[in-house]
Amino acid sequence: MPSRLTKPFQMVLGFLLAAVFLYLAFRGVNFADLWNSLRSVDYIWVSLLIPIVVISHWLRAVRWAYLLSPVKEKMSHHKLFSAVMIGFLVNNVLPRVGEIVRAFAIGRSEGISRSSAFGTVVVERIIDMLTFLSILSGVLFLYPHSLDPFVDDVEAVRPFFLAGSLFFVAIFVVLFFKAESLFGVLNLVKPLVPKRYKERYQRLVDSFLSGFSVARRHDKFAAIVGLSFLMYFFYALGLYVPIFAFEDLAGHNLDFGASVIMLTVSSIAFVLPAPGALGTYHSFLTVALVKLYGVDDITALSFSIVTHETGYILTTVIGLFYFVKDHLKVSDVALEATDGTRSNV
């Protein structure tokens, strides 16, 4: 499919996906009951999500400064936060494009290579995955009863989660201190890549290598690891705190471990190319609360709406503020959506 048609097709697919999952989430719902559930929410607890969301994204910006340090030292955390929020704004409308626009925004504001910035974004995603898998394994070791709906004898499987957590941390360390070995393996695979994809494959490897140049800065390792785990703690906290806003959730064994399970489910929803996980988040999280913890349909959907819309509106408003403040244009986003992936990857 020609490049000029690919992006519009992906956009249409994303909105269709959102529409399908919104239909699935709200199908058969008694809207009067849903409205009553939303009205009964204690929004004082919900308001705590505002600082939690902002802090989690600020931590992402600070960590990005460390990842970008080989490109430019002592970058402005405020400018990095601005680029991060602009990226989330774009992802709320155009899935997958936000990461490219984020690299473009920081490249323009800090005068650095867009390709190098994008390389660190790619690396960031790998770090996110390893951090989250490590946390998930660790939390399931500490809170094994979060698995009661799945496993008869949770104590028997606890050692596996401890081993899993240590395994993912080990991979994290290897990527930082032995990155060159990984890229050696990737280059060995290159002859197996079909000819038409070799150039793109090499650009992808180069982006990885550019981003992982931080691996040579061992003094940054501890800060990046610490910020990664702290950031995901706040992500999980963003699903734990609102539990207290719902009186009907009392007695459902929703401890902090359950919030990590919910974070896992919502992360899968965000992988699908629906704008801002619209529909996918509501459908996945509602089903998880109902099937795993016995929450009634209305309360589960109400919880999904409150947590999603709070984050969605907040990131959109802050992202839009910085979009205007940084004098970006819709045409800039359109250009990056059309050409950014090809030039960076």
GUVEX-723391 format. One record per residue: x, y, z of N, C-alpha, C in turn; residue number from 1; residue in one letter. Coordinates in steps of 0.1 Angstrom, whole numbers, plus 2048, in hexadecimal, padded with zeros to 3 digits. Example, Ala and Ser with C-alpha at 12.3 -4.5 7.8 and 13.67 -1.06 7.14 Angstrom:
<pts>
PT n_c1 n_c2 n_c3 ca_c1 ca_c2 ca_c3 c_c1 c_c2 c_c3 num residuo
PT  884  7C7  84E   87B   7D3   84E  884  7DF  84E   1       A
PT  880  7EA  847   889   7F5   847  881  800  84F   2       S
</pts>
This chain:
<pts>
PT n_c1 n_c2 n_c3 ca_c1 ca_c2 ca_c3 c_c1 c_c2 c_c3 num residuo
PT  808  7F4  800   800   800   800  809  80C  800   1       M
PT  806  816  7F7   80F   822   7F7  80E  829  804   2       P
PT  81A  830  807   81B   837   814  810  841  816   3       S
PT  80C  848  80B   802   853   80D  7F4  84D  811   4       R
PT  7F2  840  80E   7E6   83A   811  7E6  832  81F   5       L
PT  7F3  82E  823   7F4   826   82E  7EF  82D  83B   6       T
PT  7F4  83A  83D   7F0   841   849  7E1  843  84A   7       K
PT  7DA  849  840   7CC   84A   841  7C5  83D  844   8       P
PT  7CA  832  83D   7C4   825   840  7C5  821  84F   9       F
PT  7D1  824  854   7D3   821   862  7CA  829  86B  10       Q
PT  7C8  836  868   7C0   83E   870  7B2  839  870  11       M
PT  7AD  836  864   79F   831   863  79D  824  86B  12       V
PT  7A8  81B  869   7A7   80E   871  7A7  811  880  13       L
PT  7AF  81B  884   7AF   81E   893  7A2  822  898  14       G
PT  79B  82B  890   78E   830   895  783  825  894  15       F
PT  784  81D  88A   77B   812   889  77D  808  895  16       L
PT  789  806  898   78D   7FD   8A4  787  803  8B1  17       L
PT  788  810  8B2   783   817   8BE  774  816  8BE  18       A
PT  76D  817  8B3   75F   817   8B2  75A  808  8B6  19       A
PT  761  7FE  8B1   75D   7F0   8B3  75E  7ED  8C2  20       V
PT  769  7F1  8C9   76B   7EE   8D7  762  7F7  8E0  21       F
PT  75F  803  8DB   756   80B   8E3  748  805  8E3  22       L
PT  744  7FF  8D7   737   7F8   8D6  737  7EC  8DF  23       Y
PT  742  7E5  8DF   743   7D9   8E8  742  7DC  8F7  24       L
PT  749  7E7  8FA   749   7EC   908  73C  7F0  90D  25       A
PT  734  7F7  905   728   7FD   909  71B  7F5  904  26       F
PT  71D  7EA  8FE   712   7E2   8F9  70A  7DD  904  27       R
PT  6FD  7DF  904   6F4   7DA   90E  6F4  7E1  91C  28       G
PT  6FB  7EC  91C   6FD   7F4   929  6F0  7FC  92C  29       V
PT  6EC  7FC  938   6E1   804   93C  6E7  812  940  30       N
PT  6E5  81C  937   6EC   829   939  6E7  830  945  31       F
PT  6DB  82E  949   6D7   834   956  6DF  82F  962  32       A
PT  6E1  822  962   6E9   81C   96D  6F8  821  96C  33       D
PT  6FD  822  95F   70A   827   95D  70C  835  962  34       L
PT  702  83D  95F   702   84B   963  702  84C  973  35       W
PT  6FA  844  979   6F9   844   987  706  840  98E  36       N
PT  70C  836  987   719   832   98C  724  83D  98B  37       S
PT  724  844  980   72E   84F   97E  72B  85A  988  38       L
PT  71E  85D  98B   71B   867   994  71F  864  9A2  39       R
PT  71F  857  9A6   722   853   9B3  731  852  9B6  40       S
PT  73A  854  9AC   748   854   9AD  74D  85F  9B6  41       V
PT  756  85C  9BF   75D   867   9C7  768  86D  9BF  42       D
PT  765  879  9B9   76E   87F   9B0  77A  886  9B7  43       Y
PT  77A  886  9C4   786   88B   9CB  791  881  9C9  44       I
PT  78E  874  9CA   798   86A   9C7  79C  86B  9B9  45       W
PT  793  86D  9B0   796   86D   9A2  79F  879  99F  46       V
PT  79D  884  9A6   7A6   890   9A3  7B4  88D  9A6  47       S
PT  7B7  883  9AF   7C5   880   9B2  7CC  87A  9A6  48       L
PT  7C4  876  99C   7CB   871   98F  7D2  87C  988  49       L
PT  7CE  888  98A   7D4   893   982  7E3  894  986  50       I
PT  7E7  896  993   7F5   896   996  7FC  889  992  51       P
PT  7F5  87D  994   7FB   870   991  7FF  86F  983  52       I
PT  7F6  873  97A   7F8   872   96B  804  87C  967  53       V
PT  803  888  96D   80D   892   969  81B  88E  96E  54       V
PT  81C  888  97A   829   884   97F  82E  878  977  55       I
PT  826  86F  973   82A   863   96B  830  868  95E  56       S
PT  82A  872  957   82F   877   94B  83B  87F  94C  57       H
PT  83C  886  958   848   88E   95A  854  885  95C  58       W
PT  852  87A  963   85C   870   965  861  86A  958  59       L
PT  858  868  94F   85B   864   941  864  86E  93A  60       R
PT  861  87A  93C   869   885   936  877  885  93C  61       A
PT  878  884  949   885   884   950  88E  878  94C  62       V
PT  887  86D  94B   88F   861   946  893  863  938  63       R
PT  88B  869  930   88F   86C   922  89B  874  921  64       W
PT  89D  87E  92A   8A9   886   92B  8B5  87E  92C  65       A
PT  8B5  873  935   8C0   86A   936  8C3  862  92A  66       Y
PT  8B8  85E  923   8BA   856   917  8C0  85F  90C  67       L
PT  8BD  86B  90C   8C2   875   902  8CF  87B  905  68       L
PT  8D4  878  911   8E0   87E   915  8EC  87C  90C  69       S
PT  8EE  871  905   8F9   870   8FC  8F7  879  8F0  70       P
PT  8EB  87D  8ED   8E8   886   8E2  8EA  895  8E6  71       V
PT  8E5  898  8F2   8E7   8A6   8F7  8E5  8A5  907  72       K
PT  8EF  8AA  90E   8EE   8AA   91C  8E5  8B5  922  73       E
PT  8DF  8B3  92D   8D8   8BC   935  8CD  8C3  92D  74       K
PT  8C5  8BA  927   8B9   8BF   91F  8AE  8C4  929  75       M
PT  8A6  8CE  924   89C   8D4   92C  891  8C9  92F  76       S
PT  88F  8C6  93C   884   8BD   93F  876  8C2  93B  77       H
PT  875  8CF  93C   868   8D5   938  865  8D3  929  78       H
PT  870  8D5  921   86E   8D3   912  86B  8C4  90F  79       K
PT  872  8BC  917   870   8AD   915  862  8A9  919  80       L
PT  85D  8AF  924   84F   8AD   928  845  8B2  91E  81       F
PT  848  8BD  918   840   8C3   90E  83F  8B9  902  82       S
PT  84A  8B4  8FE   84A   8AB   8F2  843  89E  8F6  83       A
PT  844  899  902   83D   88D   906  82E  88F  906  84       V
PT  82A  89A  90B   81B   89C   90B  816  89F  8FD  85       M
PT  81D  8A5  8F5   819   8A7   8E7  818  899  8E0  86       I
PT  821  890  8E3   820   883   8DE  814  87B  8E2  87       G
PT  810  87D  8EF   804   877   8F4  7F8  87D  8EE  88       F
PT  7F8  88A  8EC   7ED   891   8E5  7EA  88B  8D7  89       L
PT  7F5  889  8D0   7F4   884   8C2  7EF  875  8C2  90       V
PT  7F5  86D  8CC   7F0   860   8CD  7E1  85E  8D0  91       N
PT  7DC  868  8D7   7CE   868   8DA  7C5  86A  8CE  92       N
PT  7CB  86E  8C3   7C4   870   8B7  7C9  867  8AC  93       V
PT  7D6  866  8AB   7DD   85E   8A0  7E6  854  8A7  94       L
PT  7E1  847  8A9   7EA   83D   8AF  7F7  83B  8A8  95       P
PT  801  839  8B0   80F   836   8AB  817  843  8A6  96       R
PT  80F  84D  8A3   816   859   89D  81C  862  8A8  97       V
PT  817  861  8B4   81C   869   8BF  82B  868  8C2  98       G
PT  830  85C  8C1   83E   85A   8C4  847  861  8BA  99       E
PT  842  861  8AD   84A   868   8A3  849  877  8A4 100       I
PT  83D  87C  8A8   83C   88A   8AA  843  88F  8B6 101       V
PT  844  886  8C0   84B   889   8CC  85A  88B  8C9 102       R
PT  860  883  8C1   86E   884   8BD  870  891  8B4 103       A
PT  866  894  8AC   867   8A0   8A4  866  8AC  8AD 104       F
PT  85D  8AC  8B7   85C   8B8   8BF  868  8BB  8C8 105       A
PT  86E  8B0  8CD   87A   8B3   8D5  886  8B6  8CC 106       I
PT  886  8B0  8C0   891   8B3   8B7  891  8C2  8B3 107       G
PT  885  8C7  8B1   883   8D5   8AD  886  8DF  8B9 108       R
PT  882  8DB  8C5   883   8E4   8D0  891  8E4  8D6 109       S
PT  898  8D9  8D5   8A6   8D7   8DB  8B1  8D7  8D0 110       E
PT  8AD  8D8  8C4   8B7   8D8   8B9  8BF  8CB  8B8 111       G
PT  8B9  8C0  8BA   8C0   8B3   8B9  8BA  8AB  8AD 112       I
PT  8C1  8A0  8A9   8BD   898   89E  8B0  891  8A2 113       S
PT  8A7  892  898   89A   88B   89A  89C  87C  89A 114       R
PT  8A4  877  892   8A7   868   891  8AC  863  89F 115       S
PT  8B6  86B  8A5   8BB   867   8B2  8B0  867  8BC 116       S
PT  8A8  871  8BC   89D   872   8C6  893  867  8C4 117       A
PT  890  863  8B8   887   858   8B5  88D  84B  8BA 118       F
PT  89B  84A  8B8   8A1   83E   8BC  8A0  83B  8CB 119       G
PT  8A0  846  8D3   89F   845   8E2  890  842  8E5 120       T
PT  887  846  8DD   879   843   8DF  876  834  8DD 121       V
PT  87D  82E  8D3   87C   820   8D0  882  818  8DC 122       V
PT  88D  81C  8E1   894   816   8ED  88B  817  8F9 123       V
PT  884  823  8FA   87C   825   906  871  81B  906 124       E
PT  86B  817  8FB   861   80D   8FA  866  7FF  8FF 125       R
PT  872  7FC  8FC   878   7F0   900  87A  7F0  90F 126       I
PT  87F  7FB  914   881   7FD   923  873  7FC  92A 127       I
PT  869  802  924   85C   802   92A  857  7F3  92B 128       D
PT  859  7EC  921   854   7DE   921  85B  7D6  92B 129       M
PT  868  7D7  92C   870   7CF   936  86D  7D3  944 130       L
PT  86B  7E0  946   868   7E6   954  85A  7E0  958 131       T
PT  851  7E1  94F   843   7DD   953  842  7CE  955 132       F
PT  849  7C6  94D   849   7B7   94F  850  7B4  95C 133       L
PT  85A  7BB  960   861   7B9   96D  858  7BC  978 134       S
PT  851  7C8  977   848   7CC   982  83D  7C3  983 135       I
PT  837  7BE  978   82C   7B5   978  830  7A8  97F 136       L
PT  83B  7A3  97C   840   796   982  842  799  991 137       S
PT  848  7A4  994   84B   7A7   9A2  83F  7A9  9AB 138       G
PT  835  7B0  9A5   829   7B2   9AC  821  7A5  9AE 139       V
PT  821  79D  9A4   81A   790   9A5  821  787  9B0 140       L
PT  82E  789  9B2   835   782   9BC  831  787  9CA 141       F
PT  82F  794  9CB   82C   79A   9D8  81D  79A  9DB 142       L
PT  815  79A  9D0   806   79A   9D2  801  78E  9CA 143       Y
PT  804  782  9CD   800   776   9C5  7F1  774  9C4 144       P
PT  7E9  779  9CE   7DB   777   9CE  7D4  77F  9C3 145       H
PT  7DB  788  9BC   7D6   78E   9B1  7D3  784  9A6 146       S
PT  7D9  778  9A7   7D7   76E   99D  7CD  763  9A1 147       L
PT  7C6  766  9AC   7BC   75C   9B1  7B2  758  9A6 148       D
PT  7AD  762  99D   7A4   75E   992  7AA  754  988 149       P
PT  7B8  753  988   7BE   74B   97E  7C4  73E  983 150       F
PT  7CA  73E  98F   7D2   733   994  7CC  72E  9A2 151       V
PT  7CB  721  9A3   7C6   71B   9AF  7D0  71C  9BB 152       D
PT  7DC  71A  9B8   7E7   71B   9C3  7F1  725  9BF 153       D
PT  7EE  732  9C4   7F7   73D   9C0  805  73C  9C6 154       V
PT  805  736  9D2   812   735   9D8  81C  72C  9D0 155       E
PT  817  723  9C9   81F   71A   9C1  826  721  9B6 156       A
PT  820  72B  9B1   826   732   9A5  82E  73F  9A9 157       V
PT  82E  742  9B5   835   74F   9B9  843  74F  9B5 158       R
PT  84B  744  9B7   859   744   9B4  85B  748  9A5 159       P
PT  852  743  99C   854   746   98E  853  755  98B 160       F
PT  84B  75C  993   84A   76B   991  856  772  996 161       F
PT  85C  76D  9A1   868   773   9A5  873  771  99B 162       L
PT  874  765  995   87E   762   98B  87B  76B  97F 163       A
PT  86F  76C  97B   86B   774   96F  86F  783  971 164       G
PT  86D  788  97D   871   796   980  880  798  97F 165       S
PT  888  78F  984   896   78F   984  89B  78E  975 166       L
PT  894  785  96E   898   783   960  897  78F  957 167       F
PT  88C  797  959   88A   7A3   951  893  7AE  955 168       F
PT  896  7AE  962   8A1   7B8   967  8AE  7B4  960 169       V
PT  8B1  7A7  95F   8BE   7A3   959  8BE  7A7  94B 170       A
PT  8B3  7A6  943   8B3   7AA   935  8B6  7B9  934 171       I
PT  8AF  7C0  93E   8B1   7CF   93E  8C0  7D2  940 172       F
PT  8C7  7CB  949   8D5   7CE   94B  8DE  7CA  93E 173       V
PT  8DA  7BF  938   8E2   7BB   92C  8E0  7C5  921 174       V
PT  8D4  7CA  91F   8D2   7D4   915  8DA  7E1  917 175       L
PT  8DD  7E4  923   8E4   7F0   926  8F4  7EE  925 176       F
PT  8F8  7E2  92A   906   7E0   92B  90C  7D8  920 177       F
PT  903  7D1  918   908   7C8   90D  900  7CB  901 178       K
PT  8FC  7D7  8FE   8F4   7DB   8F3  8FA  7D7  8E6 179       A
PT  908  7D8  8E5   90F   7D6   8D8  90D  7C7  8D4 180       E
PT  90C  7BE  8DE   90A   7B0   8DB  8FC  7AE  8D4 181       S
PT  8F2  7B5  8DA   8E5   7B4   8D4  8E5  7B8  8C6 182       L
PT  8EB  7C3  8C3   8EB   7C9   8B5  8F3  7C0  8AC 183       F
PT  8FD  7B9  8B1   905   7AF   8A9  8FB  7A4  8A4 184       G
PT  8F3  79F  8AD   8E9   795   8AA  8DF  79A  89F 185       V
PT  8DB  7A7  8A1   8D1   7AD   897  8D8  7AE  889 186       L
PT  8E4  7B1  889   8EB   7B2   87C  8ED  7A4  876 187       N
PT  8EF  79A  87E   8F0   78C   879  8E3  788  872 188       L
PT  8D8  78D  877   8CB   789   872  8C8  790  864 189       V
PT  8CF  79B  862   8CD   7A4   856  8CC  79C  849 190       K
PT  8D5  793  846   8D5   78B   83A  8C8  783  838 191       P
PT  8C1  780  842   8B4   779   842  8A8  782  83E 192       L
PT  8AA  78F  83F   89F   798   83D  89D  79A  82E 193       V
PT  891  799  829   88E   79A   81B  894  7A7  815 194       P
PT  898  7A7  809   89F   7B3   803  897  7C0  804 195       K
PT  88A  7BF  802   882   7CB   801  881  7D2  80F 196       R
PT  884  7CA  81A   883   7CF   827  891  7D2  82E 197       Y
PT  89C  7CF  827   8A9   7D0   82D  8AD  7DF  831 198       K
PT  8A9  7E8  828   8AD   7F6   82B  8A5  7FB  837 199       E
PT  898  7F7  838   890   7FB   844  895  7F4  850 200       R
PT  899  7E7  84F   89E   7E0   85A  8AB  7E7  860 201       Y
PT  8B4  7EB  856   8C0   7F1   85B  8BD  7FF  862 202       Q
PT  8B4  806  85D   8B0   813   864  8AB  810  872 203       R
PT  8A3  805  873   89E   801   880  8A9  7FE  88A 204       L
PT  8B3  7F6  885   8BE   7F2   88D  8C6  7FF  891 205       V
PT  8C8  808  887   8CF   814   88A  8C8  81D  895 206       D
PT  8BB  81D  894   8B3   824   89E  8B5  81E  8AC 207       S
PT  8B5  811  8AD   8B8   80A   8B9  8C5  80E  8BE 208       F
PT  8CF  80D  8B5   8DD   810   8B9  8DF  81E  8BE 209       L
PT  8D8  827  8B7   8D9   835   8BB  8D3  837  8C9 210       S
PT  8C8  831  8CB   8C1   833   8D8  8C9  82C  8E3 211       G
PT  8CF  820  8E0   8D6   819   8EB  8E4  81E  8ED 212       F
PT  8E8  829  8E6   8F5   82F   8E9  8F6  832  8F8 213       S
PT  8EA  834  8FE   8EB   837   90D  8F1  82B  915 214       V
PT  8F1  81F  90E   8F6   813   915  905  815  918 215       A
PT  90B  81E  911   919   821   914  91B  82B  91F 216       R
PT  910  830  924   910   83A   92F  90C  833  93B 217       R
PT  914  82A  941   910   822   94C  90C  82A  958 218       H
PT  910  837  959   90D   83F   964  8FE  843  964 219       D
PT  8F7  841  958   8E9   844   957  8E0  839  95A 220       K
PT  8E6  82D  95B   8DE   821   95C  8D4  821  969 221       F
PT  8DA  824  974   8D2   824   981  8C7  82D  980 222       A
PT  8C9  839  97B   8BF   843   97A  8B3  83F  971 223       A
PT  8B7  839  965   8AD   834   95C  8A5  829  961 224       I
PT  8AB  820  968   8A4   815   96F  89A  81A  979 225       V
PT  8A0  823  982   897   828   98D  88B  830  988 226       G
PT  88E  838  97E   883   840   978  878  837  971 227       L
PT  87D  82D  96B   874   823   964  86A  81D  96E 228       S
PT  870  818  979   868   811   983  85E  81B  98A 229       F
PT  863  827  98D   85B   831   993  850  835  98A 230       L
PT  852  836  97D   848   83A   974  83D  830  973 231       M
PT  840  823  973   836   819   973  82F  817  980 232       Y
PT  835  81B  98B   82F   81B   998  823  825  997 233       F
PT  826  831  991   81B   83B   990  810  837  986 234       F
PT  814  830  97C   80A   82B   972  800  821  97A 235       Y
PT  806  818  982   7FE   80F   989  7F6  816  994 236       A
PT  7FC  820  99A   7F5   829   9A4  7E9  82F  99E 237       L
PT  7EA  833  991   7DF   839   98A  7D3  830  988 238       G
PT  7D4  823  98A   7C9   81A   98A  7C5  815  998 239       L
PT  7CE  817  9A1   7CB   813   9AF  7C3  81E  9B7 240       Y
PT  7C7  82A  9B6   7C1   835   9BD  7B2  836  9BA 241       V
PT  7AE  836  9AD   7A0   837   9AA  797  82C  9AF 242       P
PT  79D  821  9B3   795   816   9B9  78D  81B  9C5 243       I
PT  793  824  9CC   78D   82A   9D8  782  834  9D5 244       F
PT  781  838  9C8   776   841   9C4  769  839  9C2 245       A
PT  769  82C  9C2   75E   824   9BF  75A  81B  9CB 246       F
PT  74F  81F  9D1   74A   818   9DD  747  809  9D9 247       E
PT  742  807  9CD   73E   7F9   9C9  74A  7F0  9C7 248       D
PT  756  7F6  9C6   762   7ED   9C5  768  7E8  9D2 249       L
PT  762  7ED  9DD   767   7E8   9EA  764  7D9  9EB 250       A
PT  76D  7D2  9F1   76B   7C3   9F3  76E  7BB  9E7 251       G
PT  774  7C0  9DC   777   7B8   9D0  786  7B4  9CF 252       H
PT  78D  7B5  9DA   79B   7B1   9DB  7A3  7B9  9D0 253       N
PT  7A1  7C5  9CF   7A8   7CD   9C5  7B4  7D4  9CC 254       L
PT  7BF  7CD  9CF   7CA   7D3   9D5  7D4  7D9  9CB 255       D
PT  7E0  7DD  9CF   7E9   7E3   9C5  7ED  7D9  9BA 256       F
PT  7ED  7CC  9BE   7F0   7C2   9B4  7E6  7C2  9A9 257       G
PT  7D9  7C4  9AD   7CE   7C4   9A3  7D0  7D0  99A 258       A
PT  7D5  7DB  99F   7D7   7E7   996  7E2  7E4  98C 259       S
PT  7EC  7DC  98F   7F6   7D8   985  7F0  7CE  97B 260       V
PT  7E7  7C6  97F   7E0   7BD   975  7D8  7C6  96C 261       I
PT  7D1  7D0  971   7C9   7D9   969  7D2  7E1  960 262       M
PT  7DE  7E5  965   7E8   7EC   95C  7EC  7E3  950 263       L
PT  7EE  7D6  953   7F1   7CC   949  7E7  7CC  93E 264       T
PT  7DA  7CB  942   7CF   7CA   939  7CE  7D7  931 265       V
PT  7CF  7E3  938   7CE   7EF   931  7D9  7F1  927 266       S
PT  7E5  7EC  92A   7F1   7ED   922  7EE  7E6  915 267       S
PT  7E8  7DA  915   7E4   7D3   909  7DB  7DB  901 268       I
PT  7D1  7E2  908   7C8   7EA   900  7CF  7F5  8F9 269       A
PT  7D9  7FB  8FF   7E0   806   8F9  7E9  801  8ED 270       F
PT  7EC  7F4  8EC   7F4   7EF   8E1  7EC  7EF  8D4 271       V
PT  7DF  7ED  8D5   7D6   7ED   8C9  7D6  7FB  8C4 272       L
PT  7D5  7FD  8B7   7D6   80A   8B0  7C9  812  8B1 273       P
PT  7C2  812  8BC   7B7   81B   8BD  7BC  828  8C3 274       A
PT  7B7  834  8BF   7BC   841   8C4  7B9  842  8D3 275       P
PT  7C5  844  8DA   7C4   845   8E9  7BE  83A  8F0 276       G
PT  7BE  82E  8EA   7B8   821   8EF  7A9  823  8F2 277       A
PT  7A3  82C  8EA   795   82E   8EB  78D  822  8E7 278       L
PT  785  81D  8F0   77D   811   8EE  784  804  8F2 279       G
PT  791  803  8EE   798   7F7   8F2  79B  7F7  901 280       T
PT  79E  802  907   7A0   803   915  794  800  91D 281       Y
PT  789  806  918   77C   804   91F  777  7F6  91F 282       H
PT  779  7F0  913   775   7E2   912  77D  7D8  919 283       S
PT  78B  7D9  918   794   7D0   91F  793  7D1  92E 284       F
PT  794  7DE  933   794   7DF   941  787  7DB  948 285       L
PT  77C  7DE  941   76F   7DA   946  76E  7CB  948 286       T
PT  771  7C4  93D   771   7B6   93D  77A  7B0  948 287       V
PT  786  7B6  949   790   7B1   954  78A  7B2  962 288       A
PT  784  7BE  965   77E   7C0   972  772  7B6  975 289       L
PT  76A  7B4  96A   75F   7AB   96C  763  79D  96D 290       V
PT  76C  798  964   770   78A   964  77A  786  96F 291       K
PT  783  78F  972   78D   78C   97C  78A  78E  98A 292       L
PT  782  799  98C   77F   79D   99A  771  79E  99E 293       Y
PT  768  79A  995   75A   799   998  753  7A6  999 294       G
PT  758  7B1  994   752   7BE   994  746  7BE  98B 295       V
PT  73B  7C5  98F   730   7C5   986  733  7CD  979 296       D
PT  72B  7CB  96F   72E   7D1   962  72E  7E0  962 297       D
PT  724  7E6  969   723   7F4   969  72E  7FB  970 298       I
PT  732  7F6  97C   73D   7FC   984  74A  7FA  97C 299       T
PT  74C  7EF  976   758   7EC   96E  759  7F6  963 300       A
PT  74E  7F8  95B   74F   801   950  750  810  955 301       L
PT  74A  813  960   74B   820   966  75A  823  96A 302       S
PT  760  819  970   76E   81B   974  777  81D  967 303       F
PT  774  815  95D   77C   817   950  77A  825  94A 304       S
PT  76E  82A  94A   76B   837   945  772  842  94D 305       I
PT  771  841  95A   777   84B   962  787  84C  961 306       V
PT  78D  840  961   79C   840   961  7A0  843  953 307       T
PT  79A  83E  948   79E   842   93B  79C  850  938 308       H
PT  790  855  93A   78D   863   936  795  86D  93E 309       E
PT  798  86A  94B   7A0   873   952  7AE  875  94C 310       T
PT  7B4  869  949   7C1   86A   942  7C1  86F  934 311       G
PT  7B7  86C  92D   7B6   870   91F  7B4  87F  91E 312       Y
PT  7AB  884  926   7A8   893   926  7B4  89B  92B 313       I
PT  7BA  896  936   7C6   89D   93B  7D2  89D  931 314       L
PT  7D5  892  92B   7E0   892   922  7DD  89A  915 315       T
PT  7D0  89A  911   7CC   8A2   906  7CD  8B1  908 316       T
PT  7C9  8B5  914   7C9   8C3   917  7D7  8C8  919 317       V
PT  7DF  8C1  920   7ED   8C5   922  7F5  8C4  915 318       I
PT  7F3  8BA  90D   7F9   8B9   900  7F6  8C4  8F7 319       G
PT  7E9  8C7  8F7   7E4   8D2   8EF  7EA  8E0  8F3 320       L
PT  7EC  8E2  900   7F2   8EE   905  800  8EF  8FF 321       F
PT  808  8E4  900   816   8E5   8FC  816  8E5  8EC 322       Y
PT  80D  8DF  8E6   80C   8E0   8D7  80B  8EE  8D2 323       F
PT  802  8F6  8D9   801   904   8D5  80D  90C  8DA 324       V
PT  811  909  8E6   81C   911   8EC  829  90F  8E4 325       K
PT  82B  903  8DE   837   901   8D7  836  904  8C8 326       D
PT  82A  90A  8C4   828   90F   8B7  828  904  8AC 327       H
PT  823  8F8  8B0   822   8ED   8A7  816  8EF  89E 328       L
PT  815  8E9  893   80A   8EA   88A  805  8DC  886 329       K
PT  7F8  8DB  883   7F2   8CF   87F  7FA  8C9  872 330       V
PT  7FF  8D2  86A   806   8CE   85E  813  8C7  862 331       S
PT  819  8CB  86D   825   8C4   872  822  8B6  876 332       D
PT  817  8B4  87D   813   8A6   880  80F  89E  874 333       V
PT  808  8A4  86B   805   89D   85E  811  898  857 334       A
PT  81B  8A1  856   828   89E   84F  82F  892  856 335       L
PT  82F  893  864   836   888   86B  82E  87B  86A 336       E
PT  821  87C  86A   819   870   868  81B  869  85B 337       A
PT  81E  871  850   820   86C   843  82E  867  841 338       T
PT  838  86F  845   846   86C   842  84E  868  84E 339       D
PT  84A  86B  85A   852   869   865  857  85A  867 340       G
PT  84E  851  866   851   843   868  85B  83E  85E 341       T
PT  859  842  851   862   83E   847  870  843  849 342       R
PT  871  850  84D   87F   856   84F  886  852  85B 343       S
PT  87E  84E  866   884   84A   872  887  83B  873 344       N
PT  87E  834  86E   87F   826   86F  882  81F  862 345       V
</pts>
